[in-house]
Amino acid sequence: MRTTKSARRYRFSRALMSILALVALVAVACGSPTAEEPASGSAAPAAEPDTARPQALAIPATQAPQEQMQESAQPAEQMQEAAQPEAPAPQTSTDAAAPTAAPQPTPVPAEPAVAARDSMVFLTAEEPTTIGAASANCGGNIQNTICDDLASDPLTWIDDHNDYRVVGLTGIEGWEQIDADRWRFNLRQGVTFHNGAPWNAEQAAFWIDFFGDEETSGHYNSNDFSFHGVFGGEVVDEYTLDVVCGKACPILPRTTIFTKFQDVGWFLDVTGASSAADLPEEMPDEVERFTVGLGPYKIVEWRTGLEVELEAYEGYNPNPATNYSRAPTIKTLYQQWRNEPLVRAAALSSQEADWAEIAFQDRELAPKWVSATNNEAYVYAIDTVHHPWLRLKEIREALNLAIDCETVMAEIFDGVLECYGNIAQTGTVGITPENSAGYPYDPERAMELMAQVGYDPEAEDSLIKLHIRSQRVPKDVEYAESVITFWSDVGFNVELLVVESSIHAGTGRSNCGHGRTREDFEAAAGSTLHEKCLTLGPGMPNFSSMHITAPATSTESLDFSRQAILRNSCFSRSSGVCYDEFEERVEVANATPSGDLRRQRMEELANMVHNNYHFVPNFLVVQIYGLAADLEWEPHYAPRIRANIMDLTAP
């Protein structure tokens, strides 16, 4: 068991003193292998001696989608009988073996291991921007995992350890589709919030309304609204809730995996509101700094600049439908953060941390490590409306053709990552080998396109800014520097800005859909959505063009509708794209039931994104996680960290 907080902090600072020694270890690990030692730090000799790709980091090949999971007519007793998703989701692997096949069903709940200690430290690259489940900043990033996955249980969950079935967590017994736009959810009894308040349909309906609100786009929480869109809750009885969509919602249970809940009484009390109708425009600090949720862990204290402490919620009611809802065996969690990857690796090596995001090159410093594609595509999102040059398709194409992606993948990522051509991962409904293929390297053609439209790097409006935040994905700064060099080489006037995460988030959200309603669009001058967006101008918080920003964006639903809404819809705060034909096709595709026709319509959307160069798509993310020797954990297929499925094993 861990000692006092001061002792832990002392030992953490002492760990920093060991970095020089660890650098020496890196030099040894990266030196020429002997005849007895495998090359490239692999756990076993590679199958092909001339490649540096560690087997544990291989990315699954692109596959054409197959039949999608059916979500309709799913009563409580049949909740676990859903079919497979369209294609296998990303594989995970460890340093001891090659990538495994899709996980097989596991018995639930699992028997917890008996450990010698019951607390752990997990290290993220940054301090949380929020730990409040109602915050617009609670957006699925690993540093914000507390509000999404530890203090909260969402309405539904995709269980990648059990055939990728959609299941309920602590609050949900099952569901069935009542009509094209209506689903009925049966709530579990005996579930309480962290303050002891009872869970019931009244509580659930409040948050369904909150995250489905049309005027505020789900109170600006894109990781809810961009999945499910407009919906509301209707109480049928104490433990029965109808979710009513603003339009047909044939795959709804797949899209409520971020819709989370807190005690309404607590929330109204801290906001000073009497109902959802009179919530303040600016939420008080308590909404950002606390969650009274349903999750397996409850918040003890956020010690700003130092750590967040959580403890296992003794009243948590596990749902036997999935191991992801089991009771935690680790009693106390501490989230800490260090920006430098080597410092995080040093903390693992010195036993000051038990779980951390680490860099490729530091993986052998951890007692053990696991890797996985984490459902994120690392893209450069482009303002195709407000920037005078980026709105031109020729310029966006030139930006993509100017990058020698294959060389960058080999030089910076040792061939671990592969060039990619779309914004959602393989296995997503709508993604094909053709519309996810990386763009070719053709600098001559890039310069021809620039000349065709008269781009002049000396002109006052020619500057193109690339905004990134460090440590969002491995080696993101080095990658961005390479991209900027390629763009400069063909004649673009470009600037790289590495900014803090909250600044980056604000920049990426300053699109015409942020803070505007559909009524605002209707009233704006212009005959097309593009013209109306120009009239409205960039939205809050910066009210200026985002130029190009660098999100790592995920598609946990494994359906392209997520990215069609989040990153390509005129009405989304996270989209720099705005034109009528795409919006019309999104409306039709999203209302289409699962099956071949839905797949075809989603493919059409993904084709449009690829062929119109809405993004610089870059690559699918492979994440490396370092673990303590006694920590047992398998990554989820998406960046979701459920610490209640972690175990500290006995020595």
PyMOL commands that set and color helices and strands:
alter all, ss='L'
color gray80, all
select helices_A, chain A and resi 5-16+19-29+39-41+55-57+76-81+142-150+201-211+222-228+252-255+264-271+276-278+285-289+323-325+341-349+360-365+393-401+405-413+443-452+476-489+501-509+518-523+529-536+561-566+580-590+596-611+643-645
alter helices_A, ss='H'
color red, helices_A
select strands_A, chain A and resi 92-94+119-124+156-159+165-168+172-179+182-187+231-237+240-245+297-303+307-312+332-337+355-358+368-382+464-468+494-498+548-549+552-554+615-627+631-632+647-648
alter strands_A, ss='S'
color yellow, strands_A
deselect
rebuild
show_as cartoon
